[in-house]
Amino acid sequence: MLTDSQIIGRLALSIILSGFIGFERQLHRRTAGLRTHILVSLGSCLIMLTSLYIFDIYKAYVPLDPARIAAGVITGIGFLGAGAIIREKEGIKGITTAASLWVVAGIGLAVGCGFLKAAIYTAVLALIVLFFLRYLEEMIFSEKEGKDSV
């Protein structure tokens, strides 16, 4: 059974890690920003903690799989992410935001079950993808567009 400080620590870590990712989305004025990313991760963390708690209580009586609830979270986040995707004349917007919501749900689940290193590594890698690959894409594709228009 987890202690209160472990529970609070995990919930707080899920807020911090997803907050960085949500901040990047907010900085670029995306539909799902800081608060949305934090709430998705916090909720996922709580659901994982609840799953582990249920498993701990009933493991002597019934065979349970704590991962089953986590699978439901990932499915539900797919629907939330679909709401972030918008089709416009120029193309489709929101796919990266939908993907980032999916990632923070995974981070929340990982933190909730105590897989803290993987959650931290994933948050760092997601931030690298969101912050730095944006500039690399802009450099590569703006050069191509410049050559094509000549």
C-alpha positions as protocol buffer text, in pm:
chain_id: "A"
residue {
  index: 1
  type: MET
  ca { x: 0 y: 0 z: 0 }
}
residue {
  index: 2
  type: LEU
  ca { x: 134 y: 342 z: -94 }
}
residue {
  index: 3
  type: THR
  ca { x: 187 y: 607 z: 171 }
}
residue {
  index: 4
  type: ASP
  ca { x: 22 y: 948 z: 149 }
}
residue {
  index: 5
  type: SER
  ca { x: 355 y: 1110 z: 64 }
}
residue {
  index: 6
  type: GLN
  ca { x: 411 y: 863 z: -221 }
}
residue {
  index: 7
  type: ILE
  ca { x: 64 y: 936 z: -360 }
}
residue {
  index: 8
  type: ILE
  ca { x: 113 y: 1312 z: -336 }
}
residue {
  index: 9
  type: GLY
  ca { x: 463 y: 1282 z: -484 }
}
residue {
  index: 10
  type: ARG
  ca { x: 338 y: 1087 z: -784 }
}
residue {
  index: 11
  type: LEU
  ca { x: 48 y: 1322 z: -846 }
}
residue {
  index: 12
  type: ALA
  ca { x: 279 y: 1624 z: -818 }
}
residue {
  index: 13
  type: LEU
  ca { x: 537 y: 1470 z: -1054 }
}
residue {
  index: 14
  type: SER
  ca { x: 266 y: 1404 z: -1313 }
}
residue {
  index: 15
  type: ILE
  ca { x: 167 y: 1772 z: -1290 }
}
residue {
  index: 16
  type: ILE
  ca { x: 526 y: 1892 z: -1329 }
}
residue {
  index: 17
  type: LEU
  ca { x: 616 y: 1668 z: -1622 }
}
residue {
  index: 18
  type: SER
  ca { x: 296 y: 1729 z: -1815 }
}
residue {
  index: 19
  type: GLY
  ca { x: 311 y: 2099 z: -1726 }
}
residue {
  index: 20
  type: PHE
  ca { x: 632 y: 2139 z: -1924 }
}
residue {
  index: 21
  type: ILE
  ca { x: 473 y: 1979 z: -2228 }
}
residue {
  index: 22
  type: GLY
  ca { x: 151 y: 2177 z: -2185 }
}
residue {
  index: 23
  type: PHE
  ca { x: 354 y: 2496 z: -2149 }
}
residue {
  index: 24
  type: GLU
  ca { x: 514 y: 2433 z: -2489 }
}
residue {
  index: 25
  type: ARG
  ca { x: 170 y: 2384 z: -2645 }
}
residue {
  index: 26
  type: GLN
  ca { x: 40 y: 2699 z: -2471 }
}
residue {
  index: 27
  type: LEU
  ca { x: 345 y: 2894 z: -2587 }
}
residue {
  index: 28
  type: HIS
  ca { x: 258 y: 2808 z: -2946 }
}
residue {
  index: 29
  type: ARG
  ca { x: -110 y: 2894 z: -2888 }
}
residue {
  index: 30
  type: ARG
  ca { x: -249 y: 2546 z: -2945 }
}
residue {
  index: 31
  type: THR
  ca { x: -604 y: 2446 z: -2857 }
}
residue {
  index: 32
  type: ALA
  ca { x: -498 y: 2217 z: -2573 }
}
residue {
  index: 33
  type: GLY
  ca { x: -245 y: 2397 z: -2356 }
}
residue {
  index: 34
  type: LEU
  ca { x: -103 y: 2395 z: -2007 }
}
residue {
  index: 35
  type: ARG
  ca { x: -416 y: 2317 z: -1806 }
}
residue {
  index: 36
  type: THR
  ca { x: -547 y: 2052 z: -2044 }
}
residue {
  index: 37
  type: HIS
  ca { x: -218 y: 1863 z: -2051 }
}
residue {
  index: 38
  type: ILE
  ca { x: -186 y: 1878 z: -1673 }
}
residue {
  index: 39
  type: LEU
  ca { x: -541 y: 1756 z: -1621 }
}
residue {
  index: 40
  type: VAL
  ca { x: -497 y: 1466 z: -1864 }
}
residue {
  index: 41
  type: SER
  ca { x: -178 y: 1351 z: -1692 }
}
residue {
  index: 42
  type: LEU
  ca { x: -313 y: 1408 z: -1342 }
}
residue {
  index: 43
  type: GLY
  ca { x: -628 y: 1212 z: -1423 }
}
residue {
  index: 44
  type: SER
  ca { x: -426 y: 930 z: -1579 }
}
residue {
  index: 45
  type: CYS
  ca { x: -202 y: 919 z: -1274 }
}
residue {
  index: 46
  type: LEU
  ca { x: -502 y: 902 z: -1042 }
}
residue {
  index: 47
  type: ILE
  ca { x: -660 y: 625 z: -1248 }
}
residue {
  index: 48
  type: MET
  ca { x: -336 y: 423 z: -1235 }
}
residue {
  index: 49
  type: LEU
  ca { x: -308 y: 480 z: -860 }
}
residue {
  index: 50
  type: THR
  ca { x: -670 y: 369 z: -821 }
}
residue {
  index: 51
  type: SER
  ca { x: -602 y: 60 z: -1030 }
}
residue {
  index: 52
  type: LEU
  ca { x: -304 y: -32 z: -813 }
}
residue {
  index: 53
  type: TYR
  ca { x: -508 y: 33 z: -499 }
}
residue {
  index: 54
  type: ILE
  ca { x: -789 y: -194 z: -619 }
}
residue {
  index: 55
  type: PHE
  ca { x: -535 y: -461 z: -712 }
}
residue {
  index: 56
  type: ASP
  ca { x: -375 y: -437 z: -368 }
}
residue {
  index: 57
  type: ILE
  ca { x: -709 y: -472 z: -190 }
}
residue {
  index: 58
  type: TYR
  ca { x: -850 y: -762 z: -392 }
}
residue {
  index: 59
  type: LYS
  ca { x: -539 y: -956 z: -504 }
}
residue {
  index: 60
  type: ALA
  ca { x: -596 y: -1226 z: -241 }
}
residue {
  index: 61
  type: TYR
  ca { x: -958 y: -1281 z: -349 }
}
residue {
  index: 62
  type: VAL
  ca { x: -980 y: -1235 z: -725 }
}
residue {
  index: 63
  type: PRO
  ca { x: -724 y: -1245 z: -1006 }
}
residue {
  index: 64
  type: LEU
  ca { x: -696 y: -886 z: -1127 }
}
residue {
  index: 65
  type: ASP
  ca { x: -488 y: -710 z: -1391 }
}
residue {
  index: 66
  type: PRO
  ca { x: -403 y: -349 z: -1299 }
}
residue {
  index: 67
  type: ALA
  ca { x: -312 y: -278 z: -1663 }
}
residue {
  index: 68
  type: ARG
  ca { x: -673 y: -320 z: -1779 }
}
residue {
  index: 69
  type: ILE
  ca { x: -776 y: 19 z: -1643 }
}
residue {
  index: 70
  type: ALA
  ca { x: -468 y: 178 z: -1803 }
}
residue {
  index: 71
  type: ALA
  ca { x: -576 y: 39 z: -2141 }
}
residue {
  index: 72
  type: GLY
  ca { x: -910 y: 214 z: -2097 }
}
residue {
  index: 73
  type: VAL
  ca { x: -733 y: 544 z: -2033 }
}
residue {
  index: 74
  type: ILE
  ca { x: -540 y: 519 z: -2359 }
}
residue {
  index: 75
  type: THR
  ca { x: -862 y: 449 z: -2550 }
}
residue {
  index: 76
  type: GLY
  ca { x: -1040 y: 742 z: -2386 }
}
residue {
  index: 77
  type: ILE
  ca { x: -754 y: 980 z: -2460 }
}
residue {
  index: 78
  type: GLY
  ca { x: -787 y: 885 z: -2826 }
}
residue {
  index: 79
  type: PHE
  ca { x: -1133 y: 1040 z: -2825 }
}
residue {
  index: 80
  type: LEU
  ca { x: -1008 y: 1351 z: -2648 }
}
residue {
  index: 81
  type: GLY
  ca { x: -725 y: 1383 z: -2897 }
}
residue {
  index: 82
  type: ALA
  ca { x: -966 y: 1351 z: -3187 }
}
residue {
  index: 83
  type: GLY
  ca { x: -1142 y: 1660 z: -3056 }
}
residue {
  index: 84
  type: ALA
  ca { x: -817 y: 1856 z: -3082 }
}
residue {
  index: 85
  type: ILE
  ca { x: -780 y: 1779 z: -3452 }
}
residue {
  index: 86
  type: ILE
  ca { x: -934 y: 2038 z: -3684 }
}
residue {
  index: 87
  type: ARG
  ca { x: -964 y: 2020 z: -4061 }
}
residue {
  index: 88
  type: GLU
  ca { x: -916 y: 2350 z: -4243 }
}
residue {
  index: 89
  type: LYS
  ca { x: -862 y: 2463 z: -4602 }
}
residue {
  index: 90
  type: GLU
  ca { x: -485 y: 2472 z: -4552 }
}
residue {
  index: 91
  type: GLY
  ca { x: -481 y: 2119 z: -4413 }
}
residue {
  index: 92
  type: ILE
  ca { x: -525 y: 1946 z: -4082 }
}
residue {
  index: 93
  type: LYS
  ca { x: -431 y: 2111 z: -3752 }
}
residue {
  index: 94
  type: GLY
  ca { x: -400 y: 1970 z: -3405 }
}
residue {
  index: 95
  type: ILE
  ca { x: -241 y: 1633 z: -3472 }
}
residue {
  index: 96
  type: THR
  ca { x: 72 y: 1718 z: -3271 }
}
residue {
  index: 97
  type: THR
  ca { x: -143 y: 1846 z: -2985 }
}
residue {
  index: 98
  type: ALA
  ca { x: -350 y: 1527 z: -2995 }
}
residue {
  index: 99
  type: ALA
  ca { x: -30 y: 1324 z: -2987 }
}
residue {
  index: 100
  type: SER
  ca { x: 105 y: 1528 z: -2696 }
}
residue {
  index: 101
  type: LEU
  ca { x: -216 y: 1462 z: -2501 }
}
residue {
  index: 102
  type: TRP
  ca { x: -169 y: 1091 z: -2565 }
}
residue {
  index: 103
  type: VAL
  ca { x: 192 y: 1112 z: -2443 }
}
residue {
  index: 104
  type: VAL
  ca { x: 103 y: 1298 z: -2121 }
}
residue {
  index: 105
  type: ALA
  ca { x: -164 y: 1035 z: -2051 }
}
residue {
  index: 106
  type: GLY
  ca { x: 111 y: 776 z: -2077 }
}
residue {
  index: 107
  type: ILE
  ca { x: 334 y: 984 z: -1853 }
}
residue {
  index: 108
  type: GLY
  ca { x: 57 y: 1004 z: -1595 }
}
residue {
  index: 109
  type: LEU
  ca { x: 7 y: 627 z: -1607 }
}
residue {
  index: 110
  type: ALA
  ca { x: 380 y: 565 z: -1573 }
}
residue {
  index: 111
  type: VAL
  ca { x: 409 y: 801 z: -1277 }
}
residue {
  index: 112
  type: GLY
  ca { x: 101 y: 648 z: -1119 }
}
residue {
  index: 113
  type: CYS
  ca { x: 244 y: 297 z: -1126 }
}
residue {
  index: 114
  type: GLY
  ca { x: 586 y: 414 z: -1006 }
}
residue {
  index: 115
  type: PHE
  ca { x: 776 y: 387 z: -1336 }
}
residue {
  index: 116
  type: LEU
  ca { x: 923 y: 730 z: -1265 }
}
residue {
  index: 117
  type: LYS
  ca { x: 1243 y: 712 z: -1470 }
}
residue {
  index: 118
  type: ALA
  ca { x: 1053 y: 620 z: -1786 }
}
residue {
  index: 119
  type: ALA
  ca { x: 806 y: 903 z: -1723 }
}
residue {
  index: 120
  type: ILE
  ca { x: 1086 y: 1157 z: -1679 }
}
residue {
  index: 121
  type: TYR
  ca { x: 1278 y: 1032 z: -1985 }
}
residue {
  index: 122
  type: THR
  ca { x: 959 y: 1042 z: -2192 }
}
residue {
  index: 123
  type: ALA
  ca { x: 879 y: 1398 z: -2082 }
}
residue {
  index: 124
  type: VAL
  ca { x: 1233 y: 1512 z: -2173 }
}
residue {
  index: 125
  type: LEU
  ca { x: 1217 y: 1340 z: -2511 }
}
residue {
  index: 126
  type: ALA
  ca { x: 870 y: 1483 z: -2581 }
}
residue {
  index: 127
  type: LEU
  ca { x: 999 y: 1832 z: -2503 }
}
residue {
  index: 128
  type: ILE
  ca { x: 1293 y: 1781 z: -2736 }
}
residue {
  index: 129
  type: VAL
  ca { x: 1054 y: 1674 z: -3010 }
}
residue {
  index: 130
  type: LEU
  ca { x: 815 y: 1964 z: -2951 }
}
residue {
  index: 131
  type: PHE
  ca { x: 1069 y: 2244 z: -2901 }
}
residue {
  index: 132
  type: PHE
  ca { x: 1369 y: 2154 z: -3109 }
}
residue {
  index: 133
  type: LEU
  ca { x: 1235 y: 1951 z: -3397 }
}
residue {
  index: 134
  type: ARG
  ca { x: 998 y: 2239 z: -3476 }
}
residue {
  index: 135
  type: TYR
  ca { x: 1297 y: 2456 z: -3564 }
}
residue {
  index: 136
  type: LEU
  ca { x: 1466 y: 2179 z: -3758 }
}
residue {
  index: 137
  type: GLU
  ca { x: 1147 y: 2124 z: -3961 }
}
residue {
  index: 138
  type: GLU
  ca { x: 1118 y: 2495 z: -4030 }
}
residue {
  index: 139
  type: MET
  ca { x: 1479 y: 2514 z: -4147 }
}
residue {
  index: 140
  type: ILE
  ca { x: 1450 y: 2212 z: -4376 }
}
residue {
  index: 141
  type: PHE
  ca { x: 1109 y: 2282 z: -4522 }
}
residue {
  index: 142
  type: SER
  ca { x: 1155 y: 2658 z: -4560 }
}
residue {
  index: 143
  type: GLU
  ca { x: 1471 y: 2588 z: -4765 }
}
residue {
  index: 144
  type: LYS
  ca { x: 1282 y: 2343 z: -4988 }
}
residue {
  index: 145
  type: GLU
  ca { x: 995 y: 2587 z: -5039 }
}
residue {
  index: 146
  type: GLY
  ca { x: 1241 y: 2861 z: -5129 }
}
residue {
  index: 147
  type: LYS
  ca { x: 1406 y: 2641 z: -5393 }
}
residue {
  index: 148
  type: ASP
  ca { x: 1072 y: 2523 z: -5536 }
}
residue {
  index: 149
  type: SER
  ca { x: 941 y: 2876 z: -5583 }
}
residue {
  index: 150
  type: VAL
  ca { x: 1243 y: 2990 z: -5788 }
}
